């Protein structure tokens, strides 16, 4: 600038040539040029301007053309504002001072929004007419600070305002509303969200623009052929901000912002989603015509977009959660629908079965033997049971679907109930149980649906009967003022407390309950509850294991609670006997003496779950359709069997195993009946061949043989025969067995088909879900299948190792606990836990699984889904961490920009330093730094600019009242959206109290170190002393032998010299070195090695000395010795079974930017190395990896000593199997800064490099 | 009495042997635990009656030497002598394994040593 001013031809300006300048002007110009604050001098009546280097940036492109020119030419656009401000001091008025004056200036070719703090003061000049030569302007541009604060506010508003929205569109609309408050930064905004198929984007929020304007279409199609208003496709492809220029010409109606001219540019900013490389949408932000589009503007837009992205992601997660809950409800509905459909299918064939049986049984003249009659009765009873189950399911489904049409009518509940109870009486009393009914006639009629009431009572009584073996059942009906209570108490097995809450759930069955039967659908009590609900009542249960249960039903009196259109005024009195019959019939079957009759018919039990075709083979016409392959080499036998079977089936007869196999593959028989002994291929060979072929594997095979006895039977069973019939056999027996196997086989086939069908449906459902789906064995030891959906890796077949593959060792106990709990209660498993992702990193998943139960309530398998919630967890964790820090921290948190200007100041900072936020924000951080430590700040800022963090930086700050505050600083760079460093966040903790403790600790460790050293020294001294003792003893003993004595004395003298040498070495440790002196580091280390020589030797540790430099440093000798002593001693402890200790001393420069020259000492051992988790706290007090030696203070002391000498220490450690060991590296400056003595602890730093 | 003296400093071992021989014992000086054991094996069938050993030595330490010696010659008496606190760890370890050795502290008066090995057991040094 000085050169520029010298070059300028001043005679051409109104100031005239330099020689003509007044002394005042010259003095001012000199003052101006050397000043580093932006200064401006307006001289003379025309206010010709002179300025310094610091002012140049404010001028922009107006420099240098306006040097020496009148200010009204330079700042013509704001002259109307400036003129009065300049003239007032120039004409003898007071100096001008204005904080945050907003000026629209044009220095870069466009009108710009700027903010300044200015002070204009008069400059006296005796040669000037009025004694004032000009005006000196001190100018501080605060545009960045003003816009920065405004943007911070905008981001904060966004953060607070939109994060909790539960709907993506609402989140966007709200974000746009907030942006509308900041038109100076975002004159208009458009928020678009992408479709799920990413083919179109929809407007979800806007500000500063009418929603129907041309620039804000409701939908943007992402078709390459479709001309789009905004370069959306490019933004989505590159993920970068796109600028759109020339808005005025491109778009017919550009919205008007807060300034006189509308924005001409806009930025299209991508909004990221939780999925990498996929965008949730984009933000079109108008750019202020008054602001430069620079890094900070760009960073602001990025931050706005990421705030919106977070809000959108949160809302999306919420929406997904909602959808998932709906999907689960849908599964429940699907289950009911499935049962309903199945039940319906069953009812028709059941009715067709039961009607003819009833007809036969009812015919009084039927010509039935006792046996036939009892068999028909069994069939009828089981049919009735099935029908009842089916009806219950249908009933339930109807209630569920809201299709049930209750007819409430006034009933004498007492007599209705006692009728129902009495029907059970004979069955119950037959088993030796009592059944009592307590029912005082009620004062009024109770409105109930008779059918429903019957079902309530019958279900509860039959349930009580089912689980009661001793004692009996008590039924009571009470008037309870507003309601009627029906209490059914049994003395049965009872229900455990843990089961009670789930008792009324659909399909829930009490595990392990011993009842009269295992039959049950788990639906009876659920139905009772639904029915009671339909009456506006409630049902409760109390129970104790081994003592019995009481079920209570409360039905409100009157009819006010019932829908009027369903109320009948007159009692119909229609008895509903069939329903009662089915309950009683079923219950009677549970009684042991009747059970024998059912044993012969296990088949019927299995039929209950199969569709009607399973029953189809019972009539003769159906039997004839079955094909039986008969293989026997004996012609007579073959003919006999053929004739026997032909009356019922189609028979293909062959004479050996080979023919039989061919026929099997050709005609696919429904059953194979084969002899064992046959030529070419015997019966067992045939059986194996049939089983080996998947197509014929399921064909039932019955083996016929003359070889009776257990052995052959087992042989038959082993080879996989379905049955074994030994000759001779009765025709009836054979036919019965053939018939039974045919029937079984059909049932099996149909069941298979059903399973396949249901599996197909399940697959379809699974494929439709985007979550991970998995199947587990009943006890979870084996994973059967897992479909990872790109989130976690797949498992295709049984995998017993799944827990180690997917779940971190640390999380396994929690997962296993949740699994055990789920298995024990047969309830759904649900847990949020970490899971190994496809790329090997850990993510979070919300895993849910439901047990699939078989008809006995046993777990068949678990079906589960796992949702990727990593992104949500991250957001949650980050947020809670931040919140926790700010809320709970006792620390002062201060933000500053890269120029050291304080930008934020929390209440704790106010408390610690005494300055209020409004006093200090905008001021330099130097306000609280003692003058002698200002250089620290340069170091801090240079590290921050390099992106480094500073941790545990202990230093001193000055509070408002002037007191020194010892603080520990943690300083991290603050980055904008691009990753550019824009400032620093600093956490300061008050460590005045800690420091006191620390000093005490240092003393303790010094004593301990002295003690350790003394122990080492003692050994070194004790050994020579031992020798001397012995030698003296010998000299005394052999006193007469002069030559011997003289030899003993010579040796004793040598030993004593050793003692003396050691004593001299040691003295250094105890000398009080209160002042620093020049010392040789190499010599210090050599002395130490001499002292440790014995220990090194006994450990078989080789010592390598690599001294490449021998520089003297100014230091406290004792402390430096202690520092190295600690490190060498640690190295020895690290190598209990030998190794190498290498000490290298080199000349070097400090690692940090200051690059001071000095000495680097590296102490390297080949020990096992320091475990990763131990590295962090290595320099902390009381930290030790050695179990029984050491105070845990050594390294901390060493660090402090090094820091005191303005050096630093760091270390590298490896724990590999081959490469292992630790190297400590200490840098000591050869000359401490400013020739000051080593400072108080706290000015150096310890770093960890790994 | 047959005595083996182990010390990695030859001058200590040698002078001790000289003193012990002067007192009428049959004493041998070795400088490592390993050679003490080798020597004991060579002395079969006449076994050493006493082992006097330093504790902290390169290679096999005194405690380990003593333990091995006891396996080799169960009736051998052991006296450890040490001038170093670091041997405490070794002794504690031995004690945890059930070995209670007599311990003398360096420097020791030869008269005391002679009295000790000739007469009563010495008191185990307080650790």
Interface residues (C-beta under 8 A of the other chain):
Chain A: X1015 X1016 X1018 X1019 X1021 X1022 X1023 X1025 X1026 X1027 X1028 X1029 X1030 X1031 X1033 X1034 X1037 X1051 X1055 X1094 X1095 X1097 X1098 X1099 X1100 X1188 X1189
Chain B: X8 X9 X11 X12 X15 X16 X18 X19 X22 X56 X57 X58 X59 X61 X81 X83 X84 X85 X86 X89 X105 X106 X107 X108 X109 X110 X111
